[in-house]
Structures are given as structure tokens and as C-alpha cells.
Amino acid sequence: MNERLLLQLEVDQLNAAYAAALDERRFDAWPEFFLPEGHYKVQARENFDRGLPLALIALESQGMMKDRVYGITQTIYHGPYYTRHVVSPAQVLGEENGRIRAQAHYAVFRTRPGDASEVYNVGRYIDEIERTPAGLKLASRLCVYDSEMVLNSLIYPI
């Protein structure tokens, strides 16, 4: 198998495992998809396109992500809901200095118990990924969402 296809498969498997962890509510596993100094940001497309820094969530380390997980699981009160992430095959954009650049489109559906499913958030992941002894890890994940409106509040990671 050629190296480019193998890299494509590895990135797709990273995205599939990431989505499964979130959809299965294994939030403690979420920070482990990132490098210790990894970045995670959720930003509106309008701000991204204009080069504006404002984001709904901007976390700058695994430690900050772990704090977010603690908030989600221990302190934030909200009506329960389930998520289902659908992620497109990744577009591997290149590799420089050991860092892989890739992007993938995503749709997140939300289902409240006893209610119909609804589209919750749609956009694209813009990723920088590094190969580590433990496999591929996200150096940064920027979630650029298309809608100007976010239903209620953003609690779980995208």
C-alpha cells in the first residue's frame, strides 16, 4: 500500500476513534487524542474567514481539556442529550517537519431522550497532527462551524 493511502487511512481512523469516544460519552478519553500542548478551538466560519480570533471555545493544552471534561461531567447542569458525529474522509493537505495538515467535514446530530434527532453543528475540522509512539495525536484541532447560531449552549466537544 503506498504511503499516501496509508496516511489517509491513519487520519481517518483517528477521526473515527475521536467521534466514537465522544458519541459513547467517554469524555475522559477526549484529551488523550491531543498532544500535551495541543490546542482545541471551536470558531464560527464568519470569524475564521475574516481572520478574527473570537471563538466559542479555545483550549490551549490537555490540562485545559481535562478541566473542561471535569466541568462537563461533574459541575455543569444541562438537559441530557446524545450526540452522533458523522465525519467525512479526511483530505490530507500535506506534511512538513513531521506535522500532518488535514481537514475533514463533520456533522453532529443531537438527540434528547424522547425527542427527534436534530442537526446540532456542521462544519469542518482543520487539523495539525503529529506521529507519536502512541500513534497519531492532534497538535491542534480547529472546528469551524458553518451556522451563525448554536442551539442552546455548546457543552460537549465537537
ROLUMLUM-707469 format. One record per residue (C-alpha): x, y, z; residue number from 1. Coordinates in Angstrom, 1 decimal, decimal comma. Layout:
% residues N
<pt east="X" north="Y" up="Z" k="NUM"/>
...
END
This chain:
% residues 158
<pt east="0,0" north="0,0" up="0,0" k="1"/>
<pt east="1,5" north="3,4" up="-0,9" k="2"/>
<pt east="2,4" north="5,8" up="1,9" k="3"/>
<pt east="-0,1" north="8,4" up="1,0" k="4"/>
<pt east="-3,0" north="5,9" up="1,2" k="5"/>
<pt east="-1,7" north="4,6" up="4,5" k="6"/>
<pt east="-1,5" north="8,1" up="5,9" k="7"/>
<pt east="-5,1" north="8,7" up="4,7" k="8"/>
<pt east="-6,2" north="5,6" up="6,5" k="9"/>
<pt east="-4,4" north="6,5" up="9,7" k="10"/>
<pt east="-6,0" north="10,0" up="9,7" k="11"/>
<pt east="-9,5" north="8,6" up="9,0" k="12"/>
<pt east="-9,0" north="6,1" up="11,8" k="13"/>
<pt east="-8,0" north="8,9" up="14,2" k="14"/>
<pt east="-11,2" north="10,8" up="13,3" k="15"/>
<pt east="-13,3" north="7,7" up="13,7" k="16"/>
<pt east="-11,9" north="6,9" up="17,1" k="17"/>
<pt east="-12,3" north="10,6" up="18,2" k="18"/>
<pt east="-16,0" north="10,6" up="17,1" k="19"/>
<pt east="-16,7" north="7,2" up="18,8" k="20"/>
<pt east="-15,2" north="8,4" up="22,1" k="21"/>
<pt east="-17,5" north="11,5" up="22,1" k="22"/>
<pt east="-20,6" north="9,7" up="20,9" k="23"/>
<pt east="-20,0" north="6,9" up="23,5" k="24"/>
<pt east="-19,6" north="9,7" up="26,2" k="25"/>
<pt east="-16,1" north="8,6" up="27,0" k="26"/>
<pt east="-15,1" north="12,2" up="27,7" k="27"/>
<pt east="-12,1" north="11,3" up="29,8" k="28"/>
<pt east="-10,6" north="9,8" up="26,6" k="29"/>
<pt east="-11,0" north="13,1" up="24,6" k="30"/>
<pt east="-7,9" north="15,0" up="25,8" k="31"/>
<pt east="-5,8" north="11,9" up="25,0" k="32"/>
<pt east="-6,4" north="12,5" up="21,3" k="33"/>
<pt east="-4,2" north="15,6" up="21,6" k="34"/>
<pt east="-0,6" north="16,3" up="22,4" k="35"/>
<pt east="0,0" north="17,6" up="25,9" k="36"/>
<pt east="0,4" north="21,1" up="24,5" k="37"/>
<pt east="-2,4" north="20,5" up="22,0" k="38"/>
<pt east="-4,9" north="23,2" up="21,0" k="39"/>
<pt east="-8,7" north="22,9" up="20,5" k="40"/>
<pt east="-10,8" north="25,7" up="19,2" k="41"/>
<pt east="-14,5" north="26,0" up="18,1" k="42"/>
<pt east="-14,9" north="29,0" up="15,9" k="43"/>
<pt east="-17,7" north="30,5" up="13,7" k="44"/>
<pt east="-16,9" north="30,4" up="10,0" k="45"/>
<pt east="-17,6" north="34,1" up="9,7" k="46"/>
<pt east="-14,8" north="34,9" up="12,3" k="47"/>
<pt east="-12,5" north="32,3" up="10,7" k="48"/>
<pt east="-13,0" north="33,8" up="7,2" k="49"/>
<pt east="-12,3" north="37,3" up="8,4" k="50"/>
<pt east="-9,2" north="36,3" up="10,4" k="51"/>
<pt east="-10,9" north="37,3" up="13,7" k="52"/>
<pt east="-9,8" north="35,5" up="16,9" k="53"/>
<pt east="-13,2" north="35,2" up="18,7" k="54"/>
<pt east="-14,1" north="31,6" up="19,3" k="55"/>
<pt east="-16,8" north="29,9" up="21,4" k="56"/>
<pt east="-14,2" north="27,6" up="23,0" k="57"/>
<pt east="-10,4" north="28,0" up="22,9" k="58"/>
<pt east="-8,3" north="25,5" up="24,9" k="59"/>
<pt east="-4,5" north="25,5" up="24,8" k="60"/>
<pt east="-3,5" north="22,3" up="26,5" k="61"/>
<pt east="-4,6" north="18,9" up="27,6" k="62"/>
<pt east="-4,8" north="20,3" up="31,1" k="63"/>
<pt east="-7,4" north="22,8" up="29,9" k="64"/>
<pt east="-9,3" north="20,0" up="28,1" k="65"/>
<pt east="-9,3" north="17,9" up="31,3" k="66"/>
<pt east="-10,8" north="20,9" up="33,2" k="67"/>
<pt east="-13,5" north="21,1" up="30,5" k="68"/>
<pt east="-14,2" north="17,4" up="30,9" k="69"/>
<pt east="-14,5" north="17,8" up="34,7" k="70"/>
<pt east="-17,0" north="20,7" up="34,1" k="71"/>
<pt east="-19,0" north="18,6" up="31,7" k="72"/>
<pt east="-19,2" north="15,5" up="33,8" k="73"/>
<pt east="-19,2" north="17,0" up="37,4" k="74"/>
<pt east="-20,4" north="20,6" up="37,5" k="75"/>
<pt east="-22,5" north="21,7" up="34,5" k="76"/>
<pt east="-26,2" north="21,1" up="34,8" k="77"/>
<pt east="-28,0" north="20,6" up="31,5" k="78"/>
<pt east="-30,7" north="18,6" up="29,9" k="79"/>
<pt east="-29,2" north="15,3" up="28,8" k="80"/>
<pt east="-28,7" north="14,5" up="25,1" k="81"/>
<pt east="-26,7" north="12,2" up="22,9" k="82"/>
<pt east="-24,5" north="13,1" up="20,0" k="83"/>
<pt east="-23,7" north="11,3" up="16,8" k="84"/>
<pt east="-20,7" north="12,6" up="14,8" k="85"/>
<pt east="-20,6" north="11,9" up="11,0" k="86"/>
<pt east="-17,1" north="12,7" up="9,7" k="87"/>
<pt east="-16,1" north="12,7" up="6,0" k="88"/>
<pt east="-12,9" north="11,1" up="4,8" k="89"/>
<pt east="-10,0" north="13,4" up="5,6" k="90"/>
<pt east="-8,3" north="15,5" up="3,0" k="91"/>
<pt east="-4,6" north="15,2" up="3,7" k="92"/>
<pt east="-3,2" north="18,6" up="2,7" k="93"/>
<pt east="0,5" north="17,9" up="3,3" k="94"/>
<pt east="3,2" north="17,1" up="5,7" k="95"/>
<pt east="6,0" north="19,4" up="6,8" k="96"/>
<pt east="8,6" north="19,0" up="9,6" k="97"/>
<pt east="6,8" north="15,9" up="10,9" k="98"/>
<pt east="3,4" north="17,7" up="11,1" k="99"/>
<pt east="0,5" north="16,5" up="9,0" k="100"/>
<pt east="-2,1" north="19,0" up="7,8" k="101"/>
<pt east="-5,6" north="17,7" up="7,2" k="102"/>
<pt east="-9,2" north="18,6" up="7,1" k="103"/>
<pt east="-12,5" north="16,8" up="7,2" k="104"/>
<pt east="-16,1" north="17,8" up="7,2" k="105"/>
<pt east="-18,3" north="16,9" up="10,1" k="106"/>
<pt east="-22,0" north="16,9" up="11,1" k="107"/>
<pt east="-23,0" north="16,5" up="14,7" k="108"/>
<pt east="-26,6" north="15,4" up="15,4" k="109"/>
<pt east="-28,2" north="15,8" up="18,8" k="110"/>
<pt east="-30,9" north="13,6" up="20,3" k="111"/>
<pt east="-32,6" north="14,3" up="23,5" k="112"/>
<pt east="-34,3" north="11,3" up="25,2" k="113"/>
<pt east="-37,8" north="11,0" up="23,9" k="114"/>
<pt east="-37,3" north="13,6" up="21,2" k="115"/>
<pt east="-36,4" north="13,6" up="17,5" k="116"/>
<pt east="-32,8" north="14,0" up="16,4" k="117"/>
<pt east="-31,7" north="17,4" up="15,1" k="118"/>
<pt east="-28,7" north="18,8" up="13,3" k="119"/>
<pt east="-26,6" north="20,3" up="16,1" k="120"/>
<pt east="-23,4" north="21,6" up="14,5" k="121"/>
<pt east="-22,0" north="21,3" up="11,0" k="122"/>
<pt east="-18,6" north="22,4" up="9,8" k="123"/>
<pt east="-15,0" north="21,2" up="9,2" k="124"/>
<pt east="-12,1" north="20,2" up="11,2" k="125"/>
<pt east="-8,8" north="21,8" up="10,3" k="126"/>
<pt east="-6,1" north="19,7" up="11,9" k="127"/>
<pt east="-2,4" north="19,6" up="12,6" k="128"/>
<pt east="-1,4" north="16,1" up="13,5" k="129"/>
<pt east="1,9" north="14,6" up="14,8" k="130"/>
<pt east="3,0" north="11,0" up="14,8" k="131"/>
<pt east="4,0" north="9,8" up="18,3" k="132"/>
<pt east="5,0" north="6,4" up="19,7" k="133"/>
<pt east="1,3" north="6,1" up="20,8" k="134"/>
<pt east="0,1" north="6,8" up="17,3" k="135"/>
<pt east="-1,3" north="10,0" up="15,6" k="136"/>
<pt east="-2,1" north="12,8" up="18,0" k="137"/>
<pt east="-3,7" north="16,2" up="17,3" k="138"/>
<pt east="-1,4" north="19,1" up="17,8" k="139"/>
<pt east="-4,4" north="21,3" up="17,0" k="140"/>
<pt east="-8,0" north="20,9" up="16,0" k="141"/>
<pt east="-9,9" north="23,9" up="14,8" k="142"/>
<pt east="-13,7" north="23,2" up="14,4" k="143"/>
<pt east="-15,0" north="25,9" up="12,0" k="144"/>
<pt east="-18,8" north="25,7" up="12,2" k="145"/>
<pt east="-21,0" north="27,0" up="9,4" k="146"/>
<pt east="-24,1" north="28,2" up="11,2" k="147"/>
<pt east="-24,3" north="31,6" up="12,8" k="148"/>
<pt east="-26,5" north="30,0" up="15,5" k="149"/>
<pt east="-25,5" north="27,4" up="18,1" k="150"/>
<pt east="-28,5" north="25,6" up="19,5" k="151"/>
<pt east="-28,7" north="26,3" up="23,3" k="152"/>
<pt east="-25,1" north="26,1" up="24,5" k="153"/>
<pt east="-22,1" north="24,1" up="23,4" k="154"/>
<pt east="-21,4" north="21,6" up="26,2" k="155"/>
<pt east="-19,8" north="18,5" up="24,7" k="156"/>
<pt east="-16,8" north="18,7" up="22,4" k="157"/>
<pt east="-17,4" north="18,8" up="18,7" k="158"/>
END
